[in-house]
Amino acid sequence: MSKISKAGRALVIYGCFTETGEPSEVRAIAAEVETCPLCMKPLQKKQRLICTHAFCAACLEISVRRLGLQCPVCLKALRVVGDQPEGQMTEKHLKDCFGKESFCIMYNIPSGIQTEAHPNPGKPFTGIQTEAWIPDKEVTWNNYGSGTVCLDGQEVLKLLQRAFEQKLIFTVAATDGAADRVVFTDIPHAGNL
Protein backbone atom coordinates (compact mmCIF):
# COMPACT_ATOMS: atom_id res chain seq x y z
CA MET A 1 0.00 0.00 0.00
CA SER A 2 1.42 3.43 -0.91
CA LYS A 3 2.17 6.09 1.69
CA ILE A 4 -0.55 8.29 0.22
CA SER A 5 -3.10 5.50 0.51
CA LYS A 6 -2.06 4.83 4.13
CA ALA A 7 -2.37 8.55 4.91
CA GLY A 8 -5.86 8.55 3.39
CA ARG A 9 -6.86 5.55 5.53
CA ALA A 10 -5.55 7.32 8.67
CA LEU A 11 -7.64 10.36 7.85
CA VAL A 12 -10.71 8.18 7.46
CA ILE A 13 -10.20 6.61 10.87
CA TYR A 14 -10.20 10.03 12.52
CA GLY A 15 -13.28 11.17 10.65
CA CYS A 16 -11.76 13.95 8.55
CA PHE A 17 -12.02 12.30 5.14
CA THR A 18 -14.59 9.77 4.06
CA GLU A 19 -14.03 9.00 0.36
CA THR A 20 -12.08 5.73 0.83
CA GLY A 21 -15.19 3.77 1.73
CA GLU A 22 -14.02 2.54 5.16
CA PRO A 23 -16.89 0.98 7.12
CA SER A 24 -18.29 3.12 9.91
CA GLU A 25 -17.45 0.35 12.42
CA VAL A 26 -13.72 0.87 11.75
CA ARG A 27 -14.06 4.58 12.52
CA ALA A 28 -16.04 3.86 15.68
CA ILE A 29 -13.46 1.35 16.97
CA ALA A 30 -10.58 3.72 16.17
CA ALA A 31 -12.35 6.56 17.99
CA GLU A 32 -12.58 4.43 21.17
CA VAL A 33 -8.83 3.75 21.20
CA GLU A 34 -7.00 6.54 22.99
CA THR A 35 -3.91 6.56 20.81
CA CYS A 36 -2.01 9.49 19.39
CA PRO A 37 -2.38 9.63 15.59
CA LEU A 38 1.20 10.91 15.31
CA CYS A 39 3.19 8.36 17.36
CA MET A 40 0.46 5.66 17.38
CA LYS A 41 1.06 5.06 21.12
CA PRO A 42 -1.31 5.63 24.06
CA LEU A 43 -1.87 9.34 24.71
CA GLN A 44 0.58 10.93 27.12
CA LYS A 45 -0.52 14.27 28.65
CA LYS A 46 -3.46 14.41 26.25
CA GLN A 47 -4.07 17.67 24.38
CA ARG A 48 -7.41 17.98 22.55
CA LEU A 49 -7.82 20.58 19.83
CA ILE A 50 -10.99 22.50 18.99
CA CYS A 51 -11.40 20.20 15.94
CA THR A 52 -11.65 17.34 18.51
CA HIS A 53 -8.41 15.59 17.48
CA ALA A 54 -6.24 14.58 20.44
CA PHE A 55 -2.46 14.17 20.62
CA CYS A 56 0.33 13.58 23.12
CA ALA A 57 1.56 16.95 24.37
CA ALA A 58 5.11 16.22 23.12
CA CYS A 59 3.88 15.06 19.69
CA LEU A 60 1.74 18.18 19.30
CA GLU A 61 4.68 20.39 20.27
CA ILE A 62 6.87 18.75 17.59
CA SER A 63 4.08 19.08 15.05
CA VAL A 64 3.65 22.80 15.79
CA ARG A 65 7.40 23.34 15.23
CA ARG A 66 7.23 21.49 11.89
CA LEU A 67 3.78 22.46 10.52
CA GLY A 68 2.95 25.66 12.37
CA LEU A 69 -0.25 26.36 14.26
CA GLN A 70 -2.55 23.82 12.62
CA CYS A 71 -3.95 20.39 13.40
CA PRO A 72 -1.64 17.75 11.89
CA VAL A 73 -4.66 15.61 10.92
CA CYS A 74 -7.24 18.02 9.45
CA LEU A 75 -5.02 21.14 9.10
CA LYS A 76 -7.51 23.42 10.89
CA ALA A 77 -6.10 26.35 12.87
CA LEU A 78 -4.63 25.12 16.15
CA ARG A 79 -6.55 25.76 19.35
CA VAL A 80 -6.12 23.62 22.44
CA VAL A 81 -9.22 22.76 24.47
CA GLY A 82 -8.86 21.72 28.11
CA ASP A 83 -11.04 19.53 30.30
CA GLN A 84 -12.66 22.32 32.33
CA PRO A 85 -16.30 21.55 33.18
CA GLU A 86 -19.03 23.84 31.86
CA GLY A 87 -19.48 27.08 33.77
CA GLN A 88 -19.54 30.86 33.62
CA MET A 89 -17.00 33.65 33.81
CA THR A 90 -18.27 37.18 34.39
CA GLU A 91 -16.35 40.35 35.04
CA LYS A 92 -17.11 43.77 36.48
CA HIS A 93 -15.08 46.95 36.42
CA LEU A 94 -14.96 48.16 40.04
CA LYS A 95 -12.77 49.87 42.60
CA ASP A 96 -10.88 47.44 44.83
CA CYS A 97 -10.60 47.78 48.62
CA PHE A 98 -7.72 50.28 48.11
CA GLY A 99 -9.80 52.52 45.82
CA LYS A 100 -7.95 51.51 42.62
CA GLU A 101 -9.75 50.71 39.36
CA SER A 102 -9.81 46.93 38.95
CA PHE A 103 -11.56 44.06 37.22
CA CYS A 104 -13.35 41.56 39.43
CA ILE A 105 -13.61 38.22 37.64
CA MET A 106 -16.23 35.83 38.99
CA TYR A 107 -16.12 32.15 38.12
CA ASN A 108 -18.98 29.72 38.66
CA ILE A 109 -18.44 26.06 37.79
CA PRO A 110 -21.40 24.08 39.18
CA SER A 111 -21.07 20.57 40.57
CA GLY A 112 -21.71 17.82 38.06
CA ILE A 113 -20.70 14.43 36.67
CA GLN A 114 -17.19 13.80 35.34
CA THR A 115 -16.69 13.13 31.62
CA GLU A 116 -14.13 10.86 29.91
CA ALA A 117 -11.60 13.72 30.11
CA HIS A 118 -11.64 13.66 33.93
CA PRO A 119 -10.01 11.31 36.47
CA ASN A 120 -13.17 9.32 37.37
CA PRO A 121 -15.70 9.37 34.48
CA GLY A 122 -19.31 9.02 35.56
CA LYS A 123 -18.65 10.03 39.18
CA PRO A 124 -19.73 13.35 40.71
CA PHE A 125 -17.45 16.33 41.32
CA THR A 126 -17.83 19.40 43.52
CA GLY A 127 -17.94 22.72 41.66
CA ILE A 128 -16.35 26.04 42.55
CA GLN A 129 -17.46 29.66 42.95
CA THR A 130 -14.55 32.05 43.25
CA GLU A 131 -13.33 35.45 42.16
CA ALA A 132 -10.07 37.06 41.14
CA TRP A 133 -9.04 40.72 41.00
CA ILE A 134 -6.88 42.31 38.32
CA PRO A 135 -5.72 45.95 38.40
CA ASP A 136 -7.14 47.94 35.48
CA LYS A 137 -3.84 49.56 34.59
CA GLU A 138 -0.57 47.65 34.68
CA VAL A 139 -0.13 44.08 35.92
CA THR A 140 3.44 43.10 36.80
CA TRP A 141 4.77 39.74 37.95
CA ASN A 142 8.00 37.78 37.92
CA ASN A 143 8.03 35.21 35.12
CA TYR A 144 10.19 32.65 36.98
CA GLY A 145 13.67 33.46 35.72
CA SER A 146 12.60 35.00 32.40
CA GLY A 147 12.38 38.48 33.87
CA THR A 148 9.47 40.67 34.81
CA VAL A 149 6.34 40.74 32.66
CA CYS A 150 4.17 43.87 32.45
CA LEU A 151 0.74 43.82 30.82
CA ASP A 152 -2.23 46.15 30.80
CA GLY A 153 -5.07 44.80 32.98
CA GLN A 154 -7.42 44.73 29.98
CA GLU A 155 -4.90 42.57 28.07
CA VAL A 156 -4.74 40.13 30.98
CA LEU A 157 -8.55 40.04 31.13
CA LYS A 158 -8.75 39.21 27.39
CA LEU A 159 -6.18 36.42 27.83
CA LEU A 160 -8.14 34.98 30.77
CA GLN A 161 -11.39 35.15 28.76
CA ARG A 162 -9.72 33.26 25.91
CA ALA A 163 -8.31 30.66 28.32
CA PHE A 164 -11.76 30.20 29.88
CA GLU A 165 -13.38 29.75 26.44
CA GLN A 166 -10.75 27.12 25.65
CA LYS A 167 -11.52 25.40 28.99
CA LEU A 168 -7.99 25.87 30.35
CA ILE A 169 -8.50 27.66 33.69
CA PHE A 170 -10.05 24.85 35.74
CA THR A 171 -9.88 21.06 35.86
CA VAL A 172 -11.32 18.28 38.01
CA ALA A 173 -8.86 16.84 40.52
CA ALA A 174 -9.18 13.48 42.22
CA THR A 175 -8.90 13.71 45.98
CA ASP A 176 -8.21 11.07 48.59
CA GLY A 177 -11.31 10.23 50.56
CA ALA A 178 -13.27 13.38 49.67
CA ALA A 179 -15.34 14.04 46.56
CA ASP A 180 -13.39 15.01 43.43
CA ARG A 181 -13.47 18.76 42.97
CA VAL A 182 -12.85 21.59 40.52
CA VAL A 183 -9.47 23.30 41.00
CA PHE A 184 -7.44 25.97 39.20
CA THR A 185 -4.93 24.77 36.60
CA ASP A 186 -1.50 26.41 36.36
CA ILE A 187 -2.79 29.84 35.27
CA PRO A 188 -1.98 32.35 38.07
CA HIS A 189 -5.01 33.86 39.81
CA ALA A 190 -6.13 35.85 42.83
CA GLY A 191 -3.13 36.59 45.09
CA ASN A 192 -0.69 35.37 42.44
CA LEU A 193 -1.31 38.21 39.97
C-alpha beads as a LAMMPS data file, in Angstrom:
LAMMPS data file: protein, C-alpha beads

193 atoms
192 bonds

1 atom types
1 bond types

-500.0 500.0 xlo xhi
-500.0 500.0 ylo yhi
-500.0 500.0 zlo zhi

Masses

1 110.0

Atoms # bond

1 1 1 0.000 0.000 0.000
2 1 1 1.425 3.428 -0.913
3 1 1 2.168 6.088 1.694
4 1 1 -0.547 8.292 0.216
5 1 1 -3.105 5.498 0.513
6 1 1 -2.058 4.830 4.128
7 1 1 -2.374 8.549 4.910
8 1 1 -5.864 8.551 3.390
9 1 1 -6.857 5.551 5.532
10 1 1 -5.548 7.318 8.674
11 1 1 -7.638 10.356 7.847
12 1 1 -10.712 8.178 7.456
13 1 1 -10.198 6.612 10.870
14 1 1 -10.199 10.026 12.521
15 1 1 -13.279 11.170 10.652
16 1 1 -11.755 13.953 8.551
17 1 1 -12.022 12.301 5.145
18 1 1 -14.589 9.766 4.057
19 1 1 -14.033 9.003 0.356
20 1 1 -12.080 5.731 0.829
21 1 1 -15.194 3.770 1.732
22 1 1 -14.023 2.542 5.164
23 1 1 -16.890 0.983 7.124
24 1 1 -18.294 3.124 9.908
25 1 1 -17.446 0.348 12.421
26 1 1 -13.723 0.871 11.747
27 1 1 -14.056 4.576 12.516
28 1 1 -16.041 3.859 15.678
29 1 1 -13.462 1.345 16.967
30 1 1 -10.583 3.717 16.167
31 1 1 -12.350 6.556 17.994
32 1 1 -12.581 4.427 21.165
33 1 1 -8.833 3.746 21.205
34 1 1 -6.995 6.540 22.991
35 1 1 -3.906 6.556 20.806
36 1 1 -2.010 9.487 19.391
37 1 1 -2.379 9.634 15.590
38 1 1 1.201 10.910 15.310
39 1 1 3.191 8.364 17.359
40 1 1 0.460 5.664 17.377
41 1 1 1.056 5.064 21.119
42 1 1 -1.314 5.625 24.062
43 1 1 -1.873 9.337 24.706
44 1 1 0.583 10.933 27.121
45 1 1 -0.521 14.272 28.646
46 1 1 -3.460 14.408 26.247
47 1 1 -4.070 17.666 24.382
48 1 1 -7.412 17.980 22.554
49 1 1 -7.816 20.584 19.828
50 1 1 -10.993 22.495 18.990
51 1 1 -11.397 20.203 15.939
52 1 1 -11.646 17.336 18.513
53 1 1 -8.407 15.591 17.477
54 1 1 -6.244 14.576 20.443
55 1 1 -2.461 14.171 20.624
56 1 1 0.330 13.575 23.119
57 1 1 1.565 16.953 24.372
58 1 1 5.112 16.224 23.124
59 1 1 3.878 15.062 19.695
60 1 1 1.742 18.179 19.301
61 1 1 4.679 20.395 20.265
62 1 1 6.871 18.749 17.593
63 1 1 4.076 19.083 15.046
64 1 1 3.654 22.803 15.790
65 1 1 7.396 23.336 15.235
66 1 1 7.227 21.488 11.885
67 1 1 3.783 22.456 10.519
68 1 1 2.952 25.656 12.368
69 1 1 -0.253 26.359 14.262
70 1 1 -2.548 23.822 12.623
71 1 1 -3.947 20.386 13.398
72 1 1 -1.637 17.748 11.887
73 1 1 -4.659 15.613 10.915
74 1 1 -7.243 18.022 9.447
75 1 1 -5.017 21.139 9.104
76 1 1 -7.508 23.425 10.887
77 1 1 -6.102 26.353 12.873
78 1 1 -4.631 25.124 16.151
79 1 1 -6.546 25.760 19.349
80 1 1 -6.120 23.620 22.440
81 1 1 -9.215 22.761 24.470
82 1 1 -8.862 21.724 28.114
83 1 1 -11.039 19.529 30.304
84 1 1 -12.658 22.317 32.326
85 1 1 -16.302 21.548 33.177
86 1 1 -19.033 23.841 31.857
87 1 1 -19.477 27.078 33.770
88 1 1 -19.535 30.863 33.619
89 1 1 -17.002 33.654 33.810
90 1 1 -18.271 37.178 34.387
91 1 1 -16.352 40.347 35.043
92 1 1 -17.110 43.769 36.479
93 1 1 -15.082 46.949 36.424
94 1 1 -14.959 48.162 40.039
95 1 1 -12.768 49.873 42.600
96 1 1 -10.883 47.435 44.830
97 1 1 -10.596 47.779 48.624
98 1 1 -7.720 50.276 48.110
99 1 1 -9.799 52.517 45.818
100 1 1 -7.947 51.506 42.622
101 1 1 -9.749 50.709 39.363
102 1 1 -9.812 46.927 38.951
103 1 1 -11.557 44.061 37.225
104 1 1 -13.348 41.564 39.430
105 1 1 -13.614 38.223 37.638
106 1 1 -16.229 35.835 38.989
107 1 1 -16.120 32.147 38.122
108 1 1 -18.982 29.720 38.656
109 1 1 -18.439 26.060 37.793
110 1 1 -21.405 24.082 39.177
111 1 1 -21.072 20.574 40.574
112 1 1 -21.708 17.818 38.062
113 1 1 -20.697 14.435 36.670
114 1 1 -17.191 13.800 35.336
115 1 1 -16.687 13.134 31.618
116 1 1 -14.135 10.865 29.907
117 1 1 -11.603 13.720 30.107
118 1 1 -11.641 13.662 33.926
119 1 1 -10.006 11.306 36.471
120 1 1 -13.165 9.323 37.373
121 1 1 -15.696 9.371 34.484
122 1 1 -19.313 9.020 35.562
123 1 1 -18.647 10.031 39.178
124 1 1 -19.729 13.355 40.713
125 1 1 -17.449 16.329 41.316
126 1 1 -17.834 19.398 43.521
127 1 1 -17.941 22.716 41.659
128 1 1 -16.353 26.040 42.551
129 1 1 -17.462 29.660 42.950
130 1 1 -14.546 32.053 43.251
131 1 1 -13.332 35.450 42.158
132 1 1 -10.069 37.063 41.136
133 1 1 -9.045 40.719 41.001
134 1 1 -6.882 42.313 38.322
135 1 1 -5.722 45.948 38.404
136 1 1 -7.144 47.944 35.482
137 1 1 -3.840 49.556 34.594
138 1 1 -0.574 47.649 34.682
139 1 1 -0.130 44.085 35.919
140 1 1 3.441 43.098 36.802
141 1 1 4.767 39.738 37.948
142 1 1 8.001 37.779 37.915
143 1 1 8.028 35.205 35.116
144 1 1 10.188 32.651 36.976
145 1 1 13.673 33.463 35.719
146 1 1 12.602 34.996 32.397
147 1 1 12.380 38.476 33.875
148 1 1 9.474 40.668 34.806
149 1 1 6.344 40.741 32.662
150 1 1 4.174 43.868 32.448
151 1 1 0.743 43.822 30.816
152 1 1 -2.234 46.154 30.797
153 1 1 -5.075 44.803 32.980
154 1 1 -7.423 44.734 29.981
155 1 1 -4.904 42.573 28.068
156 1 1 -4.741 40.134 30.979
157 1 1 -8.554 40.042 31.133
158 1 1 -8.748 39.210 27.391
159 1 1 -6.177 36.421 27.830
160 1 1 -8.141 34.976 30.765
161 1 1 -11.390 35.148 28.758
162 1 1 -9.723 33.264 25.910
163 1 1 -8.306 30.660 28.325
164 1 1 -11.761 30.202 29.879
165 1 1 -13.380 29.747 26.436
166 1 1 -10.751 27.117 25.652
167 1 1 -11.523 25.401 28.986
168 1 1 -7.989 25.868 30.345
169 1 1 -8.501 27.664 33.691
170 1 1 -10.048 24.847 35.745
171 1 1 -9.882 21.063 35.860
172 1 1 -11.323 18.279 38.012
173 1 1 -8.861 16.839 40.520
174 1 1 -9.185 13.475 42.217
175 1 1 -8.900 13.713 45.982
176 1 1 -8.205 11.065 48.588
177 1 1 -11.309 10.233 50.557
178 1 1 -13.272 13.383 49.675
179 1 1 -15.343 14.044 46.558
180 1 1 -13.393 15.006 43.430
181 1 1 -13.473 18.764 42.973
182 1 1 -12.851 21.587 40.521
183 1 1 -9.468 23.295 40.997
184 1 1 -7.440 25.968 39.198
185 1 1 -4.935 24.766 36.603
186 1 1 -1.502 26.411 36.360
187 1 1 -2.792 29.840 35.266
188 1 1 -1.978 32.352 38.073
189 1 1 -5.007 33.862 39.809
190 1 1 -6.131 35.849 42.831
191 1 1 -3.131 36.594 45.089
192 1 1 -0.687 35.369 42.442
193 1 1 -1.308 38.212 39.972

Bonds

1 1 1 2
2 1 2 3
3 1 3 4
4 1 4 5
5 1 5 6
6 1 6 7
7 1 7 8
8 1 8 9
9 1 9 10
10 1 10 11
11 1 11 12
12 1 12 13
13 1 13 14
14 1 14 15
15 1 15 16
16 1 16 17
17 1 17 18
18 1 18 19
19 1 19 20
20 1 20 21
21 1 21 22
22 1 22 23
23 1 23 24
24 1 24 25
25 1 25 26
26 1 26 27
27 1 27 28
28 1 28 29
29 1 29 30
30 1 30 31
31 1 31 32
32 1 32 33
33 1 33 34
34 1 34 35
35 1 35 36
36 1 36 37
37 1 37 38
38 1 38 39
39 1 39 40
40 1 40 41
41 1 41 42
42 1 42 43
43 1 43 44
44 1 44 45
45 1 45 46
46 1 46 47
47 1 47 48
48 1 48 49
49 1 49 50
50 1 50 51
51 1 51 52
52 1 52 53
53 1 53 54
54 1 54 55
55 1 55 56
56 1 56 57
57 1 57 58
58 1 58 59
59 1 59 60
60 1 60 61
61 1 61 62
62 1 62 63
63 1 63 64
64 1 64 65
65 1 65 66
66 1 66 67
67 1 67 68
68 1 68 69
69 1 69 70
70 1 70 71
71 1 71 72
72 1 72 73
73 1 73 74
74 1 74 75
75 1 75 76
76 1 76 77
77 1 77 78
78 1 78 79
79 1 79 80
80 1 80 81
81 1 81 82
82 1 82 83
83 1 83 84
84 1 84 85
85 1 85 86
86 1 86 87
87 1 87 88
88 1 88 89
89 1 89 90
90 1 90 91
91 1 91 92
92 1 92 93
93 1 93 94
94 1 94 95
95 1 95 96
96 1 96 97
97 1 97 98
98 1 98 99
99 1 99 100
100 1 100 101
101 1 101 102
102 1 102 103
103 1 103 104
104 1 104 105
105 1 105 106
106 1 106 107
107 1 107 108
108 1 108 109
109 1 109 110
110 1 110 111
111 1 111 112
112 1 112 113
113 1 113 114
114 1 114 115
115 1 115 116
116 1 116 117
117 1 117 118
118 1 118 119
119 1 119 120
120 1 120 121
121 1 121 122
122 1 122 123
123 1 123 124
124 1 124 125
125 1 125 126
126 1 126 127
127 1 127 128
128 1 128 129
129 1 129 130
130 1 130 131
131 1 131 132
132 1 132 133
133 1 133 134
134 1 134 135
135 1 135 136
136 1 136 137
137 1 137 138
138 1 138 139
139 1 139 140
140 1 140 141
141 1 141 142
142 1 142 143
143 1 143 144
144 1 144 145
145 1 145 146
146 1 146 147
147 1 147 148
148 1 148 149
149 1 149 150
150 1 150 151
151 1 151 152
152 1 152 153
153 1 153 154
154 1 154 155
155 1 155 156
156 1 156 157
157 1 157 158
158 1 158 159
159 1 159 160
160 1 160 161
161 1 161 162
162 1 162 163
163 1 163 164
164 1 164 165
165 1 165 166
166 1 166 167
167 1 167 168
168 1 168 169
169 1 169 170
170 1 170 171
171 1 171 172
172 1 172 173
173 1 173 174
174 1 174 175
175 1 175 176
176 1 176 177
177 1 177 178
178 1 178 179
179 1 179 180
180 1 180 181
181 1 181 182
182 1 182 183
183 1 183 184
184 1 184 185
185 1 185 186
186 1 186 187
187 1 187 188
188 1 188 189
189 1 189 190
190 1 190 191
191 1 191 192
192 1 192 193
